[in-house]
Amino acid sequence: MTTIQSIYSNPPIFETERLLLRKIAATDLDDMFRYASDPEVTKYVLWDTHQTLEDTRQFLDYALEAYRNEDVSPWGIECKENGKFIGTIDFVSWSERHRTAEIGYTIGRPYWGKGYMTEAARELLKFGFEHMDLLRIQARCFPENIGSERVMQKLGMTYEGTLRQAMNLRGTQMDLKQYSILREEFFSN
């Protein structure tokens, strides 16, 4: 049986045409701060815009601790063309019992609209269905986050509806659009 520990005790490295998905490293600090301190990038995420390198270091410490504890943790996205750390992607939740998971992702603004996130997410979906025994993977976004919604659509996910006032974002109750894809749908695309 696939377990969180069996996946995250030694998270695999994924290589796509243009990307490496790998563990985050302390050496990613400056590249991560570059996008995590951009208010346009952090507009629709639940964490605050990083104001200092220390903010980014705290996130790095959190990720490194999750790796040590063999817990659900993010993959860093590295652009092979320039070796830059450009974002993160992960299963933000995983129910082994129900064989479902949810993905979440963030990418630096210079890499928006170029298909990088779709490429990374497709690789993670494939891994989830092939190696984590998942039957369903979902993703959610705020209605205003058109870029994230477009990624979900390009992945072949189905829009399931809008969850009204489902999440609090910096003091405002916000709706969430929910998309999902089933294993058989993913492999028939």
C-alpha positions as a Python dict, from the first residue, in 0.01 Angstrom:
ca = {
    (1, 'M'): (0, 0, 0),
    (2, 'T'): (125, 347, -90),
    (3, 'T'): (165, 572, 212),
    (4, 'I'): (269, 929, 270),
    (5, 'Q'): (595, 803, 421),
    (6, 'S'): (668, 574, 127),
    (7, 'I'): (646, 871, -113),
    (8, 'Y'): (799, 1142, 101),
    (9, 'S'): (1081, 947, 266),
    (10, 'N'): (1271, 1004, -57),
    (11, 'P'): (1063, 1222, -292),
    (12, 'P'): (1133, 1141, -655),
    (13, 'I'): (1285, 1393, -893),
    (14, 'F'): (1080, 1449, -1206),
    (15, 'E'): (1223, 1571, -1532),
    (16, 'T'): (1004, 1714, -1805),
    (17, 'E'): (1105, 1872, -2132),
    (18, 'R'): (1185, 2208, -1969),
    (19, 'L'): (1170, 2149, -1594),
    (20, 'L'): (1311, 1961, -1298),
    (21, 'L'): (1077, 1899, -1006),
    (22, 'R'): (1296, 1833, -704),
    (23, 'K'): (1337, 1888, -333),
    (24, 'I'): (1375, 2248, -229),
    (25, 'A'): (1727, 2332, -108),
    (26, 'A'): (1872, 2608, 108),
    (27, 'T'): (2049, 2737, -204),
    (28, 'D'): (1707, 2828, -351),
    (29, 'L'): (1665, 3113, -104),
    (30, 'D'): (1731, 3407, -337),
    (31, 'D'): (1531, 3269, -630),
    (32, 'M'): (1238, 3187, -403),
    (33, 'F'): (1245, 3531, -242),
    (34, 'R'): (1236, 3687, -588),
    (35, 'Y'): (889, 3546, -663),
    (36, 'A'): (758, 3514, -305),
    (37, 'S'): (813, 3888, -251),
    (38, 'D'): (612, 3983, -563),
    (39, 'P'): (262, 4098, -459),
    (40, 'E'): (123, 3994, -799),
    (41, 'V'): (243, 3637, -740),
    (42, 'T'): (110, 3622, -384),
    (43, 'K'): (-222, 3792, -458),
    (44, 'Y'): (-416, 3463, -454),
    (45, 'V'): (-215, 3247, -214),
    (46, 'L'): (-286, 3194, 155),
    (47, 'W'): (61, 3296, 272),
    (48, 'D'): (174, 3654, 307),
    (49, 'T'): (404, 3826, 59),
    (50, 'H'): (760, 3778, 180),
    (51, 'Q'): (903, 4108, 303),
    (52, 'T'): (1252, 3987, 389),
    (53, 'L'): (1485, 3698, 315),
    (54, 'E'): (1406, 3577, 668),
    (55, 'D'): (1042, 3520, 564),
    (56, 'T'): (1164, 3300, 280),
    (57, 'R'): (1415, 3124, 505),
    (58, 'Q'): (1129, 3031, 741),
    (59, 'F'): (941, 2868, 453),
    (60, 'L'): (1257, 2684, 345),
    (61, 'D'): (1304, 2560, 703),
    (62, 'Y'): (942, 2439, 704),
    (63, 'A'): (992, 2250, 376),
    (64, 'L'): (1322, 2096, 489),
    (65, 'E'): (1161, 1986, 816),
    (66, 'A'): (873, 1825, 624),
    (67, 'Y'): (1128, 1629, 418),
    (68, 'R'): (1303, 1512, 738),
    (69, 'N'): (968, 1406, 886),
    (70, 'E'): (867, 1223, 567),
    (71, 'D'): (554, 1437, 549),
    (72, 'V'): (367, 1592, 257),
    (73, 'S'): (606, 1853, 123),
    (74, 'P'): (652, 2068, -188),
    (75, 'W'): (859, 2004, -495),
    (76, 'G'): (1067, 2293, -620),
    (77, 'I'): (1036, 2378, -987),
    (78, 'E'): (1365, 2445, -1162),
    (79, 'C'): (1383, 2580, -1516),
    (80, 'K'): (1639, 2366, -1701),
    (81, 'E'): (1720, 2642, -1949),
    (82, 'N'): (1865, 2880, -1688),
    (83, 'G'): (1891, 2669, -1369),
    (84, 'K'): (1660, 2909, -1182),
    (85, 'F'): (1424, 2798, -908),
    (86, 'I'): (1093, 2939, -1037),
    (87, 'G'): (816, 2801, -813),
    (88, 'T'): (670, 2518, -611),
    (89, 'I'): (408, 2251, -664),
    (90, 'D'): (271, 1997, -421),
    (91, 'F'): (-13, 1784, -303),
    (92, 'V'): (-159, 2023, -46),
    (93, 'S'): (-372, 1739, 84),
    (94, 'W'): (-384, 1364, 34),
    (95, 'S'): (-640, 1115, 167),
    (96, 'E'): (-499, 766, 140),
    (97, 'R'): (-831, 621, 254),
    (98, 'H'): (-1037, 799, -11),
    (99, 'R'): (-760, 785, -275),
    (100, 'T'): (-790, 1157, -345),
    (101, 'A'): (-553, 1451, -336),
    (102, 'E'): (-543, 1822, -410),
    (103, 'I'): (-260, 2002, -587),
    (104, 'G'): (-144, 2356, -532),
    (105, 'Y'): (121, 2561, -709),
    (106, 'T'): (298, 2895, -734),
    (107, 'I'): (529, 3025, -1004),
    (108, 'G'): (726, 3344, -1059),
    (109, 'R'): (571, 3610, -1280),
    (110, 'P'): (840, 3595, -1556),
    (111, 'Y'): (726, 3235, -1617),
    (112, 'W'): (351, 3302, -1640),
    (113, 'G'): (171, 3217, -1961),
    (114, 'K'): (447, 2994, -2098),
    (115, 'G'): (300, 2654, -2005),
    (116, 'Y'): (553, 2580, -1730),
    (117, 'M'): (295, 2522, -1458),
    (118, 'T'): (81, 2301, -1680),
    (119, 'E'): (393, 2098, -1762),
    (120, 'A'): (483, 2060, -1394),
    (121, 'A'): (127, 1980, -1285),
    (122, 'R'): (80, 1721, -1559),
    (123, 'E'): (387, 1538, -1427),
    (124, 'L'): (255, 1548, -1070),
    (125, 'L'): (-89, 1423, -1179),
    (126, 'K'): (75, 1134, -1365),
    (127, 'F'): (277, 1044, -1057),
    (128, 'G'): (-33, 1063, -835),
    (129, 'F'): (-233, 830, -1055),
    (130, 'E'): (51, 588, -1132),
    (131, 'H'): (234, 568, -799),
    (132, 'M'): (8, 702, -523),
    (133, 'D'): (-296, 492, -619),
    (134, 'L'): (-512, 804, -653),
    (135, 'L'): (-848, 793, -826),
    (136, 'R'): (-919, 1167, -815),
    (137, 'I'): (-707, 1483, -801),
    (138, 'Q'): (-858, 1824, -752),
    (139, 'A'): (-743, 2184, -756),
    (140, 'R'): (-913, 2502, -643),
    (141, 'C'): (-865, 2869, -714),
    (142, 'F'): (-1024, 3203, -640),
    (143, 'P'): (-1250, 3311, -930),
    (144, 'E'): (-1025, 3609, -1004),
    (145, 'N'): (-720, 3385, -1049),
    (146, 'I'): (-770, 3328, -1420),
    (147, 'G'): (-414, 3198, -1475),
    (148, 'S'): (-455, 2918, -1223),
    (149, 'E'): (-796, 2827, -1360),
    (150, 'R'): (-648, 2812, -1711),
    (151, 'V'): (-386, 2562, -1587),
    (152, 'M'): (-663, 2339, -1452),
    (153, 'Q'): (-848, 2357, -1782),
    (154, 'K'): (-535, 2275, -1985),
    (155, 'L'): (-481, 1973, -1761),
    (156, 'G'): (-820, 1840, -1870),
    (157, 'M'): (-979, 1897, -1532),
    (158, 'T'): (-1357, 1934, -1509),
    (159, 'Y'): (-1514, 2237, -1344),
    (160, 'E'): (-1732, 2106, -1062),
    (161, 'G'): (-1871, 2428, -924),
    (162, 'T'): (-1805, 2727, -707),
    (163, 'L'): (-1779, 2681, -332),
    (164, 'R'): (-1936, 2995, -195),
    (165, 'Q'): (-1741, 3186, 70),
    (166, 'A'): (-1531, 2875, 128),
    (167, 'M'): (-1200, 3035, 228),
    (168, 'N'): (-1079, 3341, 413),
    (169, 'L'): (-815, 3540, 228),
    (170, 'R'): (-664, 3818, 437),
    (171, 'G'): (-987, 3892, 620),
    (172, 'T'): (-1227, 3850, 327),
    (173, 'Q'): (-1445, 3542, 276),
    (174, 'M'): (-1388, 3429, -82),
    (175, 'D'): (-1550, 3188, -324),
    (176, 'L'): (-1343, 2902, -466),
    (177, 'K'): (-1376, 2740, -806),
    (178, 'Q'): (-1320, 2367, -788),
    (179, 'Y'): (-1188, 2145, -1067),
    (180, 'S'): (-1097, 1777, -1067),
    (181, 'I'): (-977, 1497, -1289),
    (182, 'L'): (-1024, 1123, -1247),
    (183, 'R'): (-762, 863, -1322),
    (184, 'E'): (-943, 727, -1630),
    (185, 'E'): (-993, 1079, -1766),
    (186, 'F'): (-626, 1163, -1726),
    (187, 'F'): (-510, 856, -1916),
    (188, 'S'): (-769, 897, -2192),
    (189, 'N'): (-645, 1251, -2275),
}
